[in-house]
């Protein structure tokens, strides 16, 4: 089970930063951004192998369930 920032979002945001820098912005002047999108990913195959039962209520809240 993993709960964290969307794995593709930082890559997209990095592209925006590179674009701003290439257009002349100073890196020191760019703000630090915090992630805004988080996702819950549950791997049921691994959970089963280690003997962990994930409640249905948690599965319903997951953004992605790996079977």
N, CA, C, O and CB atoms as a CASP TS submission, in Angstrom:
PFRMAT TS
TARGET T0000
AUTHOR 0000-0000-0000
METHOD Language model
MODEL 1
PARENT N/A
ATOM      1  N   UNK     1       0.844  -1.149   0.000  1.00  0.00           N
ATOM      2  CA  UNK     1       0.000   0.000   0.000  1.00  0.00           C
ATOM      3  C   UNK     1       0.903   1.230   0.000  1.00  0.00           C
ATOM      4  O   UNK     1       1.917   1.278   0.697  1.00  0.00           O
ATOM      5  CB  UNK     1      -0.968  -0.012   1.210  1.00  0.00           C
ATOM      6  N   UNK     2       0.512   2.215  -0.793  1.00  0.00           N
ATOM      7  CA  UNK     2       1.297   3.443  -0.889  1.00  0.00           C
ATOM      8  C   UNK     2       0.363   4.641  -0.950  1.00  0.00           C
ATOM      9  O   UNK     2      -0.633   4.629  -1.674  1.00  0.00           O
ATOM     10  CB  UNK     2       2.225   3.413  -2.128  1.00  0.00           C
ATOM     11  N   UNK     3       0.691   5.674  -0.185  1.00  0.00           N
ATOM     12  CA  UNK     3      -0.048   6.926  -0.248  1.00  0.00           C
ATOM     13  C   UNK     3       0.968   8.038  -0.436  1.00  0.00           C
ATOM     14  O   UNK     3       1.812   8.270   0.430  1.00  0.00           O
ATOM     15  CB  UNK     3      -0.920   7.154   1.039  1.00  0.00           C
ATOM     16  N   UNK     4       0.888   8.718  -1.554  1.00  0.00           N
ATOM     17  CA  UNK     4       1.861   9.768  -1.825  1.00  0.00           C
ATOM     18  C   UNK     4       1.471  10.590  -3.027  1.00  0.00           C
ATOM     19  O   UNK     4       0.395  10.409  -3.597  1.00  0.00           O
ATOM     20  CB  UNK     4       3.230   9.177  -2.034  1.00  0.00           C
ATOM     21  N   UNK     5       2.348  11.493  -3.407  1.00  0.00           N
ATOM     22  CA  UNK     5       2.054  12.346  -4.560  1.00  0.00           C
ATOM     23  C   UNK     5       1.895  11.523  -5.832  1.00  0.00           C
ATOM     24  O   UNK     5       2.503  10.464  -5.988  1.00  0.00           O
ATOM     25  CB  UNK     5       3.158  13.387  -4.746  1.00  0.00           C
ATOM     26  N   UNK     6       1.084  12.023  -6.719  1.00  0.00           N
ATOM     27  CA  UNK     6       0.910  11.410  -8.026  1.00  0.00           C
ATOM     28  C   UNK     6       2.285  11.278  -8.669  1.00  0.00           C
ATOM     29  O   UNK     6       3.036  12.253  -8.700  1.00  0.00           O
ATOM     30  CB  UNK     6      -0.062  12.246  -8.925  1.00  0.00           C
ATOM     31  N   UNK     7       2.631  10.118  -9.176  1.00  0.00           N
ATOM     32  CA  UNK     7       3.989   9.868  -9.662  1.00  0.00           C
ATOM     33  C   UNK     7       4.346  10.652 -10.925  1.00  0.00           C
ATOM     34  O   UNK     7       5.529  10.890 -11.171  1.00  0.00           O
ATOM     35  CB  UNK     7       4.161   8.403  -9.928  1.00  0.00           C
ATOM     36  N   UNK     8       3.377  11.057 -11.724  1.00  0.00           N
ATOM     37  CA  UNK     8       3.669  11.810 -12.934  1.00  0.00           C
ATOM     38  C   UNK     8       3.632  13.319 -12.731  1.00  0.00           C
ATOM     39  O   UNK     8       4.213  14.062 -13.523  1.00  0.00           O
ATOM     40  CB  UNK     8       2.702  11.431 -14.004  1.00  0.00           C
ATOM     41  N   UNK     9       2.970  13.773 -11.700  1.00  0.00           N
ATOM     42  CA  UNK     9       2.810  15.210 -11.490  1.00  0.00           C
ATOM     43  C   UNK     9       4.140  15.944 -11.307  1.00  0.00           C
ATOM     44  O   UNK     9       4.308  17.007 -11.904  1.00  0.00           O
ATOM     45  CB  UNK     9       1.936  15.449 -10.287  1.00  0.00           C
ATOM     46  N   UNK    10       5.101  15.438 -10.513  1.00  0.00           N
ATOM     47  CA  UNK    10       6.387  16.152 -10.384  1.00  0.00           C
ATOM     48  C   UNK    10       7.133  16.280 -11.711  1.00  0.00           C
ATOM     49  O   UNK    10       7.834  17.268 -11.929  1.00  0.00           O
ATOM     50  CB  UNK    10       7.275  15.437  -9.379  1.00  0.00           C
ATOM     51  N   UNK    11       6.992  15.303 -12.590  1.00  0.00           N
ATOM     52  CA  UNK    11       7.653  15.370 -13.894  1.00  0.00           C
ATOM     53  C   UNK    11       7.046  16.487 -14.729  1.00  0.00           C
ATOM     54  O   UNK    11       7.762  17.240 -15.389  1.00  0.00           O
ATOM     55  CB  UNK    11       7.541  14.020 -14.638  1.00  0.00           C
ATOM     56  N   UNK    12       5.728  16.589 -14.697  1.00  0.00           N
ATOM     57  CA  UNK    12       5.059  17.674 -15.427  1.00  0.00           C
ATOM     58  C   UNK    12       5.467  19.033 -14.872  1.00  0.00           C
ATOM     59  O   UNK    12       5.726  19.968 -15.630  1.00  0.00           O
ATOM     60  CB  UNK    12       3.529  17.512 -15.353  1.00  0.00           C
ATOM     61  N   UNK    13       5.522  19.139 -13.557  1.00  0.00           N
ATOM     62  CA  UNK    13       5.887  20.415 -12.933  1.00  0.00           C
ATOM     63  C   UNK    13       7.344  20.767 -13.241  1.00  0.00           C
ATOM     64  O   UNK    13       7.669  21.943 -13.401  1.00  0.00           O
ATOM     65  CB  UNK    13       5.663  20.353 -11.403  1.00  0.00           C
ATOM     66  N   UNK    14       8.216  19.777 -13.325  1.00  0.00           N
ATOM     67  CA  UNK    14       9.614  20.027 -13.659  1.00  0.00           C
ATOM     68  C   UNK    14       9.725  20.618 -15.059  1.00  0.00           C
ATOM     69  O   UNK    14      10.557  21.493 -15.299  1.00  0.00           O
ATOM     70  CB  UNK    14      10.438  18.730 -13.559  1.00  0.00           C
ATOM     71  N   UNK    15       8.904  20.154 -15.970  1.00  0.00           N
ATOM     72  CA  UNK    15       8.919  20.693 -17.329  1.00  0.00           C
ATOM     73  C   UNK    15       8.542  22.174 -17.335  1.00  0.00           C
ATOM     74  O   UNK    15       9.104  22.957 -18.100  1.00  0.00           O
ATOM     75  CB  UNK    15       7.959  19.899 -18.229  1.00  0.00           C
ATOM     76  N   UNK    16       7.602  22.549 -16.490  1.00  0.00           N
ATOM     77  CA  UNK    16       7.204  23.952 -16.383  1.00  0.00           C
ATOM     78  C   UNK    16       8.374  24.787 -15.852  1.00  0.00           C
ATOM     79  O   UNK    16       8.625  25.890 -16.337  1.00  0.00           O
ATOM     80  CB  UNK    16       5.965  24.102 -15.460  1.00  0.00           C
ATOM     81  N   UNK    17       9.079  24.259 -14.861  1.00  0.00           N
ATOM     82  CA  UNK    17      10.242  24.967 -14.307  1.00  0.00           C
ATOM     83  C   UNK    17      11.342  25.125 -15.361  1.00  0.00           C
ATOM     84  O   UNK    17      11.926  26.202 -15.486  1.00  0.00           O
ATOM     85  CB  UNK    17      10.794  24.213 -13.076  1.00  0.00           C
ATOM     86  N   UNK    18      11.623  24.079 -16.106  1.00  0.00           N
ATOM     87  CA  UNK    18      12.639  24.143 -17.154  1.00  0.00           C
ATOM     88  C   UNK    18      12.254  25.200 -18.181  1.00  0.00           C
ATOM     89  O   UNK    18      13.101  25.978 -18.620  1.00  0.00           O
ATOM     90  CB  UNK    18      12.818  22.764 -17.835  1.00  0.00           C
ATOM     91  N   UNK    19      10.995  25.232 -18.562  1.00  0.00           N
ATOM     92  CA  UNK    19      10.518  26.225 -19.519  1.00  0.00           C
ATOM     93  C   UNK    19      10.753  27.649 -19.004  1.00  0.00           C
ATOM     94  O   UNK    19      11.220  28.511 -19.748  1.00  0.00           O
ATOM     95  CB  UNK    19       9.027  26.008 -19.810  1.00  0.00           C
ATOM     96  N   UNK    20      10.431  27.888 -17.741  1.00  0.00           N
ATOM     97  CA  UNK    20      10.623  29.219 -17.160  1.00  0.00           C
ATOM     98  C   UNK    20      12.102  29.598 -17.113  1.00  0.00           C
ATOM     99  O   UNK    20      12.460  30.743 -17.389  1.00  0.00           O
ATOM    100  CB  UNK    20      10.024  29.274 -15.749  1.00  0.00           C
ATOM    101  N   UNK    21      12.950  28.650 -16.768  1.00  0.00           N
ATOM    102  CA  UNK    21      14.389  28.918 -16.694  1.00  0.00           C
ATOM    103  C   UNK    21      14.957  29.212 -18.082  1.00  0.00           C
ATOM    104  O   UNK    21      15.766  30.124 -18.255  1.00  0.00           O
ATOM    105  CB  UNK    21      15.129  27.724 -16.059  1.00  0.00           C
ATOM    106  N   UNK    22      14.521  28.424 -19.067  1.00  0.00           N
ATOM    107  CA  UNK    22      15.003  28.654 -20.435  1.00  0.00           C
ATOM    108  C   UNK    22      14.530  29.994 -20.988  1.00  0.00           C
ATOM    109  O   UNK    22      15.161  30.555 -21.883  1.00  0.00           O
ATOM    110  CB  UNK    22      14.539  27.527 -21.353  1.00  0.00           C
ATOM    111  N   UNK    23      13.425  30.507 -20.458  1.00  0.00           N
ATOM    112  CA  UNK    23      12.922  31.809 -20.886  1.00  0.00           C
ATOM    113  C   UNK    23      13.550  32.954 -20.100  1.00  0.00           C
ATOM    114  O   UNK    23      13.186  34.112 -20.302  1.00  0.00           O
ATOM    115  CB  UNK    23      11.415  31.856 -20.743  1.00  0.00           C
ATOM    116  N   UNK    24      14.497  32.643 -19.198  1.00  0.00           N
ATOM    117  CA  UNK    24      15.247  33.674 -18.523  1.00  0.00           C
ATOM    118  C   UNK    24      14.997  33.859 -17.043  1.00  0.00           C
ATOM    119  O   UNK    24      15.632  34.717 -16.429  1.00  0.00           O
ATOM    120  CB  UNK    24      14.990  34.904 -19.172  1.00  0.00           C
ATOM    121  N   UNK    25      14.105  33.097 -16.442  1.00  0.00           N
ATOM    122  CA  UNK    25      13.843  33.233 -15.006  1.00  0.00           C
ATOM    123  C   UNK    25      15.034  32.695 -14.211  1.00  0.00           C
ATOM    124  O   UNK    25      15.673  31.723 -14.613  1.00  0.00           O
ATOM    125  CB  UNK    25      12.538  32.483 -14.608  1.00  0.00           C
ATOM    126  N   UNK    26      15.317  33.322 -13.107  1.00  0.00           N
ATOM    127  CA  UNK    26      16.389  32.849 -12.227  1.00  0.00           C
ATOM    128  C   UNK    26      15.845  31.706 -11.367  1.00  0.00           C
ATOM    129  O   UNK    26      14.791  31.851 -10.748  1.00  0.00           O
ATOM    130  CB  UNK    26      16.943  34.016 -11.328  1.00  0.00           C
ATOM    131  N   UNK    27      16.543  30.584 -11.321  1.00  0.00           N
ATOM    132  CA  UNK    27      16.063  29.456 -10.509  1.00  0.00           C
ATOM    133  C   UNK    27      15.820  29.833  -9.047  1.00  0.00           C
ATOM    134  O   UNK    27      14.895  29.312  -8.424  1.00  0.00           O
ATOM    135  CB  UNK    27      17.060  28.318 -10.573  1.00  0.00           C
ATOM    136  N   UNK    28      16.630  30.724  -8.498  1.00  0.00           N
ATOM    137  CA  UNK    28      16.477  31.124  -7.093  1.00  0.00           C
ATOM    138  C   UNK    28      15.183  31.900  -6.864  1.00  0.00           C
ATOM    139  O   UNK    28      14.690  31.969  -5.738  1.00  0.00           O
ATOM    140  CB  UNK    28      17.671  31.971  -6.652  1.00  0.00           C
ATOM    141  N   UNK    29      14.632  32.484  -7.928  1.00  0.00           N
ATOM    142  CA  UNK    29      13.406  33.277  -7.804  1.00  0.00           C
ATOM    143  C   UNK    29      12.137  32.432  -7.947  1.00  0.00           C
ATOM    144  O   UNK    29      11.041  32.905  -7.647  1.00  0.00           O
ATOM    145  CB  UNK    29      13.400  34.377  -8.845  1.00  0.00           C
ATOM    146  N   UNK    30      12.281  31.200  -8.399  1.00  0.00           N
ATOM    147  CA  UNK    30      11.109  30.335  -8.589  1.00  0.00           C
ATOM    148  C   UNK    30      10.655  29.762  -7.253  1.00  0.00           C
ATOM    149  O   UNK    30      11.486  29.348  -6.445  1.00  0.00           O
ATOM    150  CB  UNK    30      11.425  29.192  -9.582  1.00  0.00           C
ATOM    151  N   UNK    31       9.361  29.734  -7.014  1.00  0.00           N
ATOM    152  CA  UNK    31       8.864  29.218  -5.736  1.00  0.00           C
ATOM    153  C   UNK    31       8.978  27.691  -5.639  1.00  0.00           C
ATOM    154  O   UNK    31       8.952  26.980  -6.643  1.00  0.00           O
ATOM    155  CB  UNK    31       7.411  29.638  -5.540  1.00  0.00           C
ATOM    156  N   UNK    32       9.101  27.225  -4.424  1.00  0.00           N
ATOM    157  CA  UNK    32       9.072  25.782  -4.166  1.00  0.00           C
ATOM    158  C   UNK    32       7.606  25.382  -4.092  1.00  0.00           C
ATOM    159  O   UNK    32       6.823  25.999  -3.370  1.00  0.00           O
ATOM    160  CB  UNK    32       9.850  25.397  -2.834  1.00  0.00           C
ATOM    161  N   UNK    33       7.244  24.363  -4.829  1.00  0.00           N
ATOM    162  CA  UNK    33       5.854  23.914  -4.860  1.00  0.00           C
ATOM    163  C   UNK    33       5.698  22.599  -4.110  1.00  0.00           C
ATOM    164  O   UNK    33       6.553  21.716  -4.184  1.00  0.00           O
ATOM    165  CB  UNK    33       5.368  23.758  -6.308  1.00  0.00           C
ATOM    166  N   UNK    34       4.606  22.491  -3.398  1.00  0.00           N
ATOM    167  CA  UNK    34       4.259  21.254  -2.706  1.00  0.00           C
ATOM    168  C   UNK    34       3.286  20.463  -3.579  1.00  0.00           C
ATOM    169  O   UNK    34       2.513  21.055  -4.332  1.00  0.00           O
ATOM    170  CB  UNK    34       3.639  21.549  -1.300  1.00  0.00           C
ATOM    171  N   UNK    35       3.317  19.151  -3.488  1.00  0.00           N
ATOM    172  CA  UNK    35       2.361  18.348  -4.263  1.00  0.00           C
ATOM    173  C   UNK    35       0.931  18.688  -3.857  1.00  0.00           C
ATOM    174  O   UNK    35       0.649  18.975  -2.694  1.00  0.00           O
ATOM    175  CB  UNK    35       2.628  16.836  -4.063  1.00  0.00           C
ATOM    176  N   UNK    36       0.047  18.650  -4.830  1.00  0.00           N
ATOM    177  CA  UNK    36      -1.363  18.925  -4.561  1.00  0.00           C
ATOM    178  C   UNK    36      -2.239  17.704  -4.811  1.00  0.00           C
ATOM    179  O   UNK    36      -3.360  17.621  -4.309  1.00  0.00           O
ATOM    180  CB  UNK    36      -1.842  20.084  -5.417  1.00  0.00           C
ATOM    181  N   UNK    37      -1.726  16.766  -5.583  1.00  0.00           N
ATOM    182  CA  UNK    37      -2.484  15.547  -5.881  1.00  0.00           C
ATOM    183  C   UNK    37      -1.806  14.356  -5.209  1.00  0.00           C
ATOM    184  O   UNK    37      -0.618  14.110  -5.417  1.00  0.00           O
ATOM    185  CB  UNK    37      -2.598  15.320  -7.420  1.00  0.00           C
ATOM    186  N   UNK    38      -2.553  13.637  -4.423  1.00  0.00           N
ATOM    187  CA  UNK    38      -2.047  12.442  -3.754  1.00  0.00           C
ATOM    188  C   UNK    38      -2.903  11.258  -4.185  1.00  0.00           C
ATOM    189  O   UNK    38      -4.083  11.415  -4.499  1.00  0.00           O
ATOM    190  CB  UNK    38      -2.057  12.609  -2.196  1.00  0.00           C
ATOM    191  N   UNK    39      -2.307  10.088  -4.196  1.00  0.00           N
ATOM    192  CA  UNK    39      -3.082   8.901  -4.563  1.00  0.00           C
ATOM    193  C   UNK    39      -2.745   7.729  -3.645  1.00  0.00           C
ATOM    194  O   UNK    39      -1.624   7.582  -3.158  1.00  0.00           O
ATOM    195  CB  UNK    39      -2.820   8.517  -6.030  1.00  0.00           C
ATOM    196  N   UNK    40      -3.760   6.911  -3.435  1.00  0.00           N
ATOM    197  CA  UNK    40      -3.622   5.698  -2.630  1.00  0.00           C
ATOM    198  C   UNK    40      -3.614   4.514  -3.586  1.00  0.00           C
ATOM    199  O   UNK    40      -4.563   4.302  -4.342  1.00  0.00           O
ATOM    200  CB  UNK    40      -4.781   5.568  -1.565  1.00  0.00           C
ATOM    201  N   UNK    41      -2.525   3.743  -3.542  1.00  0.00           N
ATOM    202  CA  UNK    41      -2.378   2.571  -4.402  1.00  0.00           C
ATOM    203  C   UNK    41      -2.251   1.345  -3.503  1.00  0.00           C
ATOM    204  O   UNK    41      -1.456   1.328  -2.564  1.00  0.00           O
ATOM    205  CB  UNK    41      -1.136   2.708  -5.360  1.00  0.00           C
ATOM    206  N   UNK    42      -3.042   0.329  -3.805  1.00  0.00           N
ATOM    207  CA  UNK    42      -3.033  -0.903  -3.006  1.00  0.00           C
ATOM    208  C   UNK    42      -2.711  -2.080  -3.915  1.00  0.00           C
ATOM    209  O   UNK    42      -3.331  -2.253  -4.965  1.00  0.00           O
ATOM    210  CB  UNK    42      -4.403  -1.120  -2.285  1.00  0.00           C
ATOM    211  N   UNK    43      -1.741  -2.884  -3.507  1.00  0.00           N
ATOM    212  CA  UNK    43      -1.356  -4.075  -4.246  1.00  0.00           C
ATOM    213  C   UNK    43      -1.955  -5.282  -3.520  1.00  0.00           C
ATOM    214  O   UNK    43      -1.422  -5.735  -2.507  1.00  0.00           O
ATOM    215  CB  UNK    43       0.211  -4.194  -4.373  1.00  0.00           C
ATOM    216  N   UNK    44      -3.060  -5.792  -4.046  1.00  0.00           N
ATOM    217  CA  UNK    44      -3.755  -6.918  -3.400  1.00  0.00           C
ATOM    218  C   UNK    44      -2.955  -8.219  -3.487  1.00  0.00           C
ATOM    219  O   UNK    44      -3.017  -9.049  -2.580  1.00  0.00           O
ATOM    220  CB  UNK    44      -5.127  -7.120  -4.038  1.00  0.00           C
ATOM    221  N   UNK    45      -2.209  -8.394  -4.572  1.00  0.00           N
ATOM    222  CA  UNK    45      -1.425  -9.622  -4.725  1.00  0.00           C
ATOM    223  C   UNK    45      -0.378  -9.719  -3.609  1.00  0.00           C
ATOM    224  O   UNK    45      -0.218 -10.772  -2.991  1.00  0.00           O
ATOM    225  CB  UNK    45      -0.739  -9.663  -6.119  1.00  0.00           C
ATOM    226  N   UNK    46       0.321  -8.628  -3.361  1.00  0.00           N
ATOM    227  CA  UNK    46       1.333  -8.611  -2.301  1.00  0.00           C
ATOM    228  C   UNK    46       0.683  -8.753  -0.931  1.00  0.00           C
ATOM    229  O   UNK    46       1.187  -9.472  -0.068  1.00  0.00           O
ATOM    230  CB  UNK    46       2.157  -7.316  -2.361  1.00  0.00           C
ATOM    231  N   UNK    47      -0.434  -8.066  -0.736  1.00  0.00           N
ATOM    232  CA  UNK    47      -1.137  -8.153   0.550  1.00  0.00           C
ATOM    233  C   UNK    47      -1.538  -9.600   0.838  1.00  0.00           C
ATOM    234  O   UNK    47      -1.405 -10.075   1.966  1.00  0.00           O
ATOM    235  CB  UNK    47      -2.390  -7.237   0.551  1.00  0.00           C
ATOM    236  N   UNK    48      -2.024 -10.288  -0.177  1.00  0.00           N
ATOM    237  CA  UNK    48      -2.427 -11.690  -0.003  1.00  0.00           C
ATOM    238  C   UNK    48      -1.227 -12.567   0.338  1.00  0.00           C
ATOM    239  O   UNK    48      -1.320 -13.452   1.188  1.00  0.00           O
ATOM    240  CB  UNK    48      -3.116 -12.213  -1.275  1.00  0.00           C
ATOM    241  N   UNK    49      -0.095 -12.316  -0.332  1.00  0.00           N
ATOM    242  CA  UNK    49       1.095 -13.128  -0.107  1.00  0.00           C
ATOM    243  C   UNK    49       1.654 -12.977   1.306  1.00  0.00           C
ATOM    244  O   UNK    49       2.216 -13.924   1.856  1.00  0.00           O
ATOM    245  CB  UNK    49       2.157 -12.764  -1.113  1.00  0.00           C
ATOM    246  N   UNK    50       1.502 -11.798   1.890  1.00  0.00           N
ATOM    247  CA  UNK    50       2.023 -11.607   3.255  1.00  0.00           C
ATOM    248  C   UNK    50       0.939 -11.781   4.311  1.00  0.00           C
ATOM    249  O   UNK    50       1.189 -11.593   5.501  1.00  0.00           O
ATOM    250  CB  UNK    50       2.650 -10.221   3.392  1.00  0.00           C
ATOM    251  N   UNK    51      -0.269 -12.142   3.871  1.00  0.00           N
ATOM    252  CA  UNK    51      -1.335 -12.455   4.810  1.00  0.00           C
ATOM    253  C   UNK    51      -2.076 -11.255   5.380  1.00  0.00           C
ATOM    254  O   UNK    51      -2.611 -11.323   6.486  1.00  0.00           O
ATOM    255  CB  UNK    51      -0.780 -13.230   5.917  1.00  0.00           C
ATOM    256  N   UNK    52      -2.112 -10.154   4.632  1.00  0.00           N
ATOM    257  CA  UNK    52      -2.810  -8.950   5.096  1.00  0.00           C
ATOM    258  C   UNK    52      -4.146  -8.832   4.359  1.00  0.00           C
ATOM    259  O   UNK    52      -4.205  -8.944   3.134  1.00  0.00           O
ATOM    260  CB  UNK    52      -1.935  -7.670   4.868  1.00  0.00           C
ATOM    261  N   UNK    53      -5.201  -8.606   5.115  1.00  0.00           N
ATOM    262  CA  UNK    53      -6.520  -8.398   4.530  1.00  0.00           C
ATOM    263  C   UNK    53      -6.831  -6.909   4.532  1.00  0.00           C
ATOM    264  O   UNK    53      -6.780  -6.250   5.571  1.00  0.00           O
ATOM    265  CB  UNK    53      -7.610  -9.192   5.303  1.00  0.00           C
ATOM    266  N   UNK    54      -7.152  -6.390   3.355  1.00  0.00           N
ATOM    267  CA  UNK    54      -7.480  -4.968   3.216  1.00  0.00           C
ATOM    268  C   UNK    54      -9.004  -4.832   3.287  1.00  0.00           C
ATOM    269  O   UNK    54      -9.707  -5.463   2.498  1.00  0.00           O
ATOM    270  CB  UNK    54      -6.912  -4.372   1.862  1.00  0.00           C
ATOM    271  N   UNK    55      -9.525  -4.028   4.209  1.00  0.00           N
ATOM    272  CA  UNK    55     -10.976  -3.846   4.313  1.00  0.00           C
ATOM    273  C   UNK    55     -11.575  -3.227   3.041  1.00  0.00           C
ATOM    274  O   UNK    55     -10.930  -2.428   2.362  1.00  0.00           O
ATOM    275  CB  UNK    55     -11.305  -2.966   5.520  1.00  0.00           C
ATOM    276  N   UNK    56     -12.794  -3.606   2.740  1.00  0.00           N
ATOM    277  CA  UNK    56     -13.490  -3.083   1.565  1.00  0.00           C
ATOM    278  C   UNK    56     -13.575  -1.561   1.590  1.00  0.00           C
ATOM    279  O   UNK    56     -13.464  -0.921   0.544  1.00  0.00           O
ATOM    280  CB  UNK    56     -14.890  -3.678   1.476  1.00  0.00           C
ATOM    281  N   UNK    57     -13.768  -0.977   2.759  1.00  0.00           N
ATOM    282  CA  UNK    57     -13.892   0.479   2.851  1.00  0.00           C
ATOM    283  C   UNK    57     -12.607   1.174   2.386  1.00  0.00           C
ATOM    284  O   UNK    57     -12.662   2.265   1.818  1.00  0.00           O
ATOM    285  CB  UNK    57     -14.226   0.895   4.297  1.00  0.00           C
ATOM    286  N   UNK    58     -11.459   0.549   2.625  1.00  0.00           N
ATOM    287  CA  UNK    58     -10.184   1.113   2.177  1.00  0.00           C
ATOM    288  C   UNK    58     -10.029   0.908   0.670  1.00  0.00           C
ATOM    289  O   UNK    58      -9.537   1.791  -0.033  1.00  0.00           O
ATOM    290  CB  UNK    58      -8.994   0.466   2.940  1.00  0.00           C
ATOM    291  N   UNK    59     -10.447  -0.251   0.180  1.00  0.00           N
ATOM    292  CA  UNK    59     -10.364  -0.516  -1.257  1.00  0.00           C
ATOM    293  C   UNK    59     -11.213   0.465  -2.057  1.00  0.00           C
ATOM    294  O   UNK    59     -10.818   0.876  -3.148  1.00  0.00           O
ATOM    295  CB  UNK    59     -10.803  -1.946  -1.557  1.00  0.00           C
ATOM    296  N   UNK    60     -12.367   0.843  -1.530  1.00  0.00           N
ATOM    297  CA  UNK    60     -13.232   1.791  -2.215  1.00  0.00           C
ATOM    298  C   UNK    60     -12.593   3.167  -2.313  1.00  0.00           C
ATOM    299  O   UNK    60     -12.849   3.899  -3.269  1.00  0.00           O
ATOM    300  CB  UNK    60     -14.565   1.890  -1.505  1.00  0.00           C
ATOM    301  N   UNK    61     -11.772   3.528  -1.346  1.00  0.00           N
ATOM    302  CA  UNK    61     -11.133   4.850  -1.327  1.00  0.00           C
ATOM    303  C   UNK    61      -9.856   4.893  -2.167  1.00  0.00           C
ATOM    304  O   UNK    61      -9.350   5.973  -2.470  1.00  0.00           O
ATOM    305  CB  UNK    61     -10.812   5.251   0.106  1.00  0.00           C
ATOM    306  N   UNK    62      -9.338   3.732  -2.543  1.00  0.00           N
ATOM    307  CA  UNK    62      -8.080   3.681  -3.296  1.00  0.00           C
ATOM    308  C   UNK    62      -8.249   4.262  -4.690  1.00  0.00           C
ATOM    309  O   UNK    62      -9.285   4.084  -5.330  1.00  0.00           O
ATOM    310  CB  UNK    62      -7.571   2.242  -3.391  1.00  0.00           C
ATOM    311  N   UNK    63      -7.218   4.957  -5.151  1.00  0.00           N
ATOM    312  CA  UNK    63      -7.213   5.488  -6.507  1.00  0.00           C
ATOM    313  C   UNK    63      -6.863   4.390  -7.504  1.00  0.00           C
ATOM    314  O   UNK    63      -7.333   4.402  -8.642  1.00  0.00           O
ATOM    315  CB  UNK    63      -6.225   6.657  -6.627  1.00  0.00           C
ATOM    316  N   UNK    64      -6.034   3.442  -7.071  1.00  0.00           N
ATOM    317  CA  UNK    64      -5.614   2.351  -7.943  1.00  0.00           C
ATOM    318  C   UNK    64      -5.470   1.086  -7.112  1.00  0.00           C
ATOM    319  O   UNK    64      -4.866   1.105  -6.040  1.00  0.00           O
ATOM    320  CB  UNK    64      -4.281   2.693  -8.668  1.00  0.00           C
ATOM    321  N   UNK    65      -6.028  -0.019  -7.613  1.00  0.00           N
ATOM    322  CA  UNK    65      -5.910  -1.312  -6.934  1.00  0.00           C
ATOM    323  C   UNK    65      -5.246  -2.272  -7.911  1.00  0.00           C
ATOM    324  O   UNK    65      -5.758  -2.509  -9.005  1.00  0.00           O
ATOM    325  CB  UNK    65      -7.317  -1.857  -6.453  1.00  0.00           C
ATOM    326  N   UNK    66      -4.114  -2.817  -7.513  1.00  0.00           N
ATOM    327  CA  UNK    66      -3.374  -3.773  -8.337  1.00  0.00           C
ATOM    328  C   UNK    66      -3.797  -5.164  -7.901  1.00  0.00           C
ATOM    329  O   UNK    66      -3.658  -5.531  -6.734  1.00  0.00           O
ATOM    330  CB  UNK    66      -1.813  -3.579  -8.206  1.00  0.00           C
ATOM    331  N   UNK    67      -4.323  -5.948  -8.865  1.00  0.00           N
ATOM    332  CA  UNK    67      -4.837  -7.277  -8.518  1.00  0.00           C
ATOM    333  C   UNK    67      -3.862  -8.330  -8.842  1.00  0.00           C
ATOM    334  O   UNK    67      -4.129  -9.510  -8.617  1.00  0.00           O
ATOM    335  CB  UNK    67      -6.120  -7.562  -9.217  1.00  0.00           C
TER
END
